[in-house]
Amino acid sequence: MTETRRRGAELEVAILDAGWEQLVEGGYDGFTFEAVADRAGTGKAVLYRRWPDKEALLLAVLAHWLAETPVEVPDTGSLRGDVLALLRSLNGRLGDSGAALFSTILGAYFHETETTPAQLRAQVLGDRTQSMTEIVGRAIERGELSGALPARVMGVPIDLLRHEFLMNLRRVPDGTLVDIVDSVFLPLATDPRRGALG
């Protein structure tokens, strides 16, 4: 291994990029400090100064990957258009890399750490309801909805997208995204019993 002289943020980005590549190619079992350091062109000690163990490094790599592929909150002029555009954007981001991620780490990582997918998501993403909150807020301003939606209803589109993806480990067909919005979310969101305009 030839070490490349880099410091600070540049070195950290190189390590996290190398970590993602190693995770996708080598799976969780191949995701070792030695393998990541070698791929990044640095020494293991450099990694240990930043992350105390494999789990901490993995969480940093996942957070970095998500930060590198941000999702823009769409503004199409309608609630339906916004939610559908958001699902399409998230679906595209998951793509092949997302499938590789889940297929390689689900079993080994969760077995080793005794955590659940929900716990991993919370550690990496935290509370990620901002996109739907913004979309629903604009729909209220336009008069499409008469008030705020319950958190469970607001989470339905992304929850169903996640379910479809995890069940099949590939991008969700566009027809399914349309069905999620038209057959499930919109009827719930505009149900007059929930205080929304019918």
Secondary structure in CASP SS format (residue, H / E / C, confidence):
PFRMAT SS
TARGET T0000
AUTHOR 0000-0000-0000
METHOD secondary structure of the structure
MODEL  1
M C 1.00
T C 1.00
E C 1.00
T C 1.00
R C 1.00
R C 1.00
R C 1.00
G H 1.00
A H 1.00
E H 1.00
L H 1.00
E H 1.00
V H 1.00
A H 1.00
I H 1.00
L H 1.00
D H 1.00
A H 1.00
G H 1.00
W H 1.00
E H 1.00
Q H 1.00
L H 1.00
V H 1.00
E H 1.00
G H 1.00
G C 1.00
Y C 1.00
D C 1.00
G C 1.00
F C 1.00
T C 1.00
F H 1.00
E H 1.00
A H 1.00
V H 1.00
A H 1.00
D H 1.00
R H 1.00
A H 1.00
G C 1.00
T C 1.00
G C 1.00
K H 1.00
A H 1.00
V H 1.00
L H 1.00
Y H 1.00
R H 1.00
R H 1.00
W C 1.00
P C 1.00
D C 1.00
K H 1.00
E H 1.00
A H 1.00
L H 1.00
L H 1.00
L H 1.00
A H 1.00
V H 1.00
L H 1.00
A H 1.00
H H 1.00
W H 1.00
L H 1.00
A H 1.00
E H 1.00
T C 1.00
P C 1.00
V C 1.00
E C 1.00
V C 1.00
P C 1.00
D C 1.00
T C 1.00
G C 1.00
S C 1.00
L H 1.00
R H 1.00
G H 1.00
D H 1.00
V H 1.00
L H 1.00
A H 1.00
L H 1.00
L H 1.00
R H 1.00
S H 1.00
L H 1.00
N H 1.00
G H 1.00
R H 1.00
L H 1.00
G H 1.00
D H 1.00
S H 1.00
G H 1.00
A H 1.00
A H 1.00
L H 1.00
F H 1.00
S H 1.00
T H 1.00
I H 1.00
L H 1.00
G H 1.00
A H 1.00
Y H 1.00
F H 1.00
H H 1.00
E H 1.00
T H 1.00
E C 1.00
T C 1.00
T C 1.00
P H 1.00
A H 1.00
Q H 1.00
L H 1.00
R H 1.00
A H 1.00
Q H 1.00
V H 1.00
L H 1.00
G C 1.00
D C 1.00
R C 1.00
T C 1.00
Q H 1.00
S H 1.00
M H 1.00
T H 1.00
E H 1.00
I H 1.00
V H 1.00
G H 1.00
R H 1.00
A H 1.00
I H 1.00
E H 1.00
R H 1.00
G C 1.00
E C 1.00
L C 1.00
S C 1.00
G C 1.00
A C 1.00
L C 1.00
P C 1.00
A H 1.00
R H 1.00
V H 1.00
M H 1.00
G H 1.00
V H 1.00
P H 1.00
I H 1.00
D H 1.00
L H 1.00
L H 1.00
R H 1.00
H H 1.00
E H 1.00
F H 1.00
L H 1.00
M H 1.00
N H 1.00
L C 1.00
R C 1.00
R C 1.00
V C 1.00
P C 1.00
D H 1.00
G H 1.00
T H 1.00
L H 1.00
V H 1.00
D H 1.00
I H 1.00
V H 1.00
D H 1.00
S H 1.00
V H 1.00
F H 1.00
L H 1.00
P H 1.00
L H 1.00
A H 1.00
T C 1.00
D C 1.00
P H 1.00
R H 1.00
R H 1.00
G C 1.00
A C 1.00
L C 1.00
G C 1.00
END
